[in-house]
Amino acid sequence: MTTAMTSRERMLAALRRQDVDHVPCCPSFSESLLGPAYTWRGRADTLDRIVRGLGLDSYVPVSLEPSWHPAVTTRVWKETSPQEPWPILRKEISTPEGPLTAAVRVTDDWPHGDDIPLNSDWCVSRYVKPWLETLEDVERFRYVQLGPNDQAISQGRERFIERKRLANEFGVITFASCGMGLTSAVQVFGAAQAVTVSMDNPEIMERFLAVEHEATMKRAEVLADWGVDVVCRNGFYETMDFWSPRQIKRFLVPLLKSEIQAMHSGGAAVTYTVCTGIMPMLDILAELDFDAYHSIEPALGNQDMGLVARRLCPRHAIWGGVSGPIHIGEGTPEIARQAVRDAFGHFGPRGLILSAVPSIRAHWPWENALAMFDEWRLLARAAPGNSGPAQPSKGG
């Protein structure tokens, strides 16, 4: 029997398909604009509730964003038009090679106030004008997609030291996202525009990816130097929902291989976020040297979890197994329990980190989440060689 592990030890072992004391359960929790059924204030409070209250595994997020050129300036303004039902928010980023501009419709649920982020899913369906359209735009984008400068690294290291202290207090992993590639392209070009550009003007997409890749590599080197436990490459929109296998092989695979190597260089486990649209690219995923695949959707998109397990699990761990929107959001306690049983049947117990993908939303029925956690405890305890998960405190 494997001796008891800390959550950090358990997560790293599971991500590398090594022996664990029990299958970890490490879901993400998200707020909701619909009005949360629960509200946790502060990361430390959240960790206390998740780790000590619910007996789950968790993580402390670490961030290191691209730097902007010092000559860059911004201005934001709002306009109204009789032809538009919502105000139009416009932002201009002035770069040494000219202005980079975007405009969005400010709907009632717009979450970013008087700002337009470079990367946000909220922008895509509200664009009046996306950030990028031409090769000239991509060259201007370089000035806000630089590797982290000395000041950013120094400040980031200070934040990391504090985050690491918090992670040590709760015995959990540090977790950093690094790199977005074609996921970023969808957000800054707009979904339809990104796909069109990739077919009609592939040189624009290749240049964009080269710019984004260079910043990602520099960030990965710093995160490796800090000793972050887990680095996650965001590939949420890098699937066949948008691109063909030929495009993925041409645009993406060479860049991913070097990014994986850089992310591994400090000893981190490296994960890749993909959700739907993965079935035609299983052969590609099977050959990449990620340690684990994160957020594969088990209920939506006609994805075959048995085939996913057969193709990916000989070499890769799976961080997921339960559909957040279907099994938790629209399900019942018994549906949630069955989803856990199915996940163990397909993927467990070796190399499974149970989670509801992509997250558990605050307005979804909490009893479904609790049923998922309870079924996990039953199955994790019964798995061969496992000593069983920690029990939640009363009222967790």
N, C-alpha and C positions, 0 to 999 in steps of 0.2 A: 504494500500500500504506500502511495506517495505521501510523504509527510506534509503537514499543513503549510500552506504558502501564504505570503502576503498577496494582496490583489495585484500589485505590480509584478511579482514573480509569476503569478498565475497567468496574467494577461500576456506577458512576454513569451512564456512557454507555449501557451495555446497558439499565439500568432506564428510561432515557429514549428508548430505541430509536434511539440515535445510532450512528455508526461506532465499531467497536472493533478492536483489533489481533488479538484472537481471542475466540471465545465463552467467557465465564467459566464456571467450575465452582465453585459455592459451596454445598456440602452442610453440613448440621448433623449433629453426632455426639452420641449420647445414651448415658448409662450404662444398665445393666440390672440389675434385681433378680435375674435368673437367673444372674448371674455373668459379668462382662465378659470378652470375649476380649482386650480391651486396656484399659488404664487410663492416662489422661493426667492428670497432677496439675498444676493451675495453668493459668490462661489463657495465660500467656506460653509455657509448654511446649507447650500445644496449638497455638498459632499457629506455633511453630517447626516442629512436626511437619507441620502442614497446609500452610503456605505454603512453607517451605524444604525440607521433606522430601518432600512429595507433589506440590509444584508447583501447588497449588490456590489458589483465592481464599477469603477468609474475612472475618471481621468481629470487632469488639470490642463486646460488649453494653454498653449504657448504661441505667441504671434511674432512674426518678423516680416513686415511688408516691404515691397519695393520702395525705393527712395525716389524723390522728385528732383529734377535739376534745380539749382538755386535760383536761376533766372525766371523760373515759371511763376506766373501769377494767375489768379482766378477772379472772375466776377460772376454774379448770379442775379437774375432779374425775372420778374413775372409779368406776363401779358394776358389780356383777355381779348376774346374775339366773338362776335355774334355767331360765327360759324362753329364754334367749339362749345360743348356743354360744360367743360372744365377749364380752369385757368391753365395757361401754358407756362411751365417753368423752363427757363433757359440758363445754360451755364457755358461760359467760355474759359478755356484754359489757354493762356498765352504762352507759347514756347518760342525758342530762338528760331524755329523754322516756320512760324505762323500759328494761327489759332486752331485749337481743337474744340469743337462745339457739340452740344447735345441739347435736345429739348424733349420734355415729357409732358403728358397730360396729368395734372394733379387731381387724381380721383379722390373720393372721400376717404379711401383706405390707404392713401399714399403714406408710407411709413418714414420717409426720409426728410420731412420738413422742407426747408428752403435749400435743399441741396440735391444734386444728382450724382450719386457715386459712379465711379468707373465700372465697378462690378456689382451688379445687383439683379436678381431675377425680376424684381419689381419694375425695372426699367423696360424690359423687353416688350411687354404688351402695351406699354404706354408711350412708346417712342413716337414723337413727331419727327425727330431727326436723331439717328443713333450717333454714338461717338465716332465710329469709323465707317467710312464708305470707300475711300480711295487709297492708293499707295502713299500719297502725300500725307493723309491722315495717319497712316501707320508710322511714317517717319517722325511725325510730331508726337505720336504716342510714346516713342522711345524716351522722351524727356520725363515721362511720369512712370516709367517702367525700368528704372535703373536698379542695379544691385544695391543693397543697403550700404549707406555711407558710414563713416566712422562714428558719427553722432548717433545714428540709428542703431548701430551695433552696440555701442556703449550703453545706451538707454535700454535696449532690448535685453542685454545681458543682466542688467540690474533687475528688470522685471522677471527674467527667467530665474534668477537666484531666489526671489521671493516666491515664485510659483513652485519651484523645486522644494522649498521649505514646506509649503502647504501640501504638496504631493507626498513628501516624506511623513508628514504628520498623519495623513490618512492611509499611507501605504499604497498609493495608486501611481499610475504611470503619468508622465508628462507627454503631451500630445500636440504636435504642430502640423498645420496644413501648409503645404508648400507646392505651388505650381497648379495651373488650371488649363493651360493649352487651349484646346478647342472648346472647352467649357467657357473659358473667358471670351473666346470669339463669339459664341452665341450671345453673351451678355453685352458686348461692346458694339458688334455689328447689328444685333437683332437676329432672331432665329432664322427667319426666311432669307434675310439678306446675307447671313453668313454662309448658308448653303449655296445660294446663288453665286456669291463671290468665289467659293471654292471650286465651282464648276466652270464659270465663265472667265475668271481671272485668278487661276490658282497661284500665280506668282505673288499676288497680294496676300493670300492666306499663308503661303510659305514664309514671306517676310514677317508677317505678324507673329507667327509661331517662333521664328528665330529670335525676335525681340523678346518675347515672353520667356522663351527657354533660357536665354542668357541671364535674365534676372533670377529665374528659378534656380539655376545652377549656383549662382553666387549666394542666394539665400540658403540653399541646401548645405553649402560648405560651412556657413556660420552655424547653422543648427547642429551640424555634425561636431563642430568644435565645442559647442556648449554641452553636448552629450544628451540631447533630447531622446526619450525612450522610444517614441513611435512617431514617424513622419508619414503623413497621409497626402498622397497625390490625388487631387480632385479631378476625376474623369467622368463626373455625373452626366455630362452631355457629350461624351466622346464615344458614343455607341452607334449602333445601326438605326437608332431612331432618327439620326440626322445624316450620317455619313455611310459610304460604302466600305466594304473591307479593303478594296484597293486604295481608297483615300486614306484609311487608317494606316495601312502599311507604308504609303508614300509620305504622308504628312507627319505622322505621329510616332511610329514605332522606333525609328532611329533616335529621336529625341528622348523618348521614354527610357530607352536602355541606358543612356548616359545619365539621366536624372536618377534612375534607380541606383546606379553605382555610386553617385555622389551622396545620395541619402543614406545608403548603407555604410558609408565610409567611417562614420563615427560610432558604429555598432548598433544603430537604431533598427527596429523592425519597421518595414515599409509596407504600407497598405495602399490600395487603389480603390477609390469610390466609383462604382458603376451601379446602375439601377435597373433600367429596362433596356430592351434592344440588344441584349448581349448574345443571344443564341447564335446568330450567324458569325460571331467573332470569337467563339470559344477556343478555336485552334490558336488564334492570336494571343488570347489571354493565357492559355496554357503554357506558352513558351516564354512569357515575360517573367522576370525574376522578382516580382513582388512576393512578399511573405504571405499576404492575405488580400482577399477581395472583400470590400466593405459595402453594405447596403444593396446587395442584389435583391430585387423585388421578387418574392416567392408566389404572389397571387395574381398580380396584374401583368398584362403583356404576354400571356401564353408562354411563360418560361418554364421549362422542364427542369425541376430541381434535381431529379434523379440523374439526368444527363449532365447538368452542371457539376454535380458531385463526382461523377465518373471522369469527367474531363479535367476538372481543376483540382480536386482534393488529393490526388496522389502527391502533389507538390505544394499546394496552397491551402491556407486556412480560410475559413468563411466567418465573417463578422456580420451576422444577420440571422435569417431564418424565419422571422415573423414579419408579416406585412402590417406596418403601422396603420395605414388608412383602412384596410379591409378587415384584418383580424382584431384590431383594437378600436379603431374609429367607428366602424360600422358593424362590428361583431357583437358577440355575447361572451360571457365568461367561458362557456363550453367551447365556443369557436376558438377563443384565445388558447385554451388548454390544448385543443387538438392541433393547433398550429405549432405549439411547442413540441408536441409528440412527433409531428411530421418532421420538424427540423432535426430532432435527435435521430429520427429514422434515416434521414437523408445524409446528414453530415457528421453526427456525433459518434462517440464523445471526443475523439482526437481531432484537434484543429477546429473546434467550433467555439465561437464566442457568440452567445445568444444575444440578439437584439431585435427590437421592432424597428424596421427600416422605413423611411430614413430617420424617424424620431417618433416619440410619443407626444402628441399635441395636448396642450393644457385643457382644451374644451372637450376632449374625448372621454368616454365613460371610464372613470378611474377603476371601477370594479373589474373591467376587462384587463387592465394593466396588472392589477393585483392577482387576478387568476393566472395570467402569464407567469408572474414571478413565483406563484405557489407551485404551478406545475413544473417549472424549472427546478425548484428545490427538490421535488419528489424524484425527478428523473436524474438530476445530478447526483443525488445521494445514492441512487440505485446503480449508477454506471460502474462497471468493473474497475476496481483499483482506486475508486474515489472515496474520500472520507466524508463528502457531503458539504454543501455550502453553509456559510454562517446563517444563523437564524435571525430574523428581524426582531427588533425590540418591540415590546407591546405597543400597539397603535400605529406601527409602521405602515 
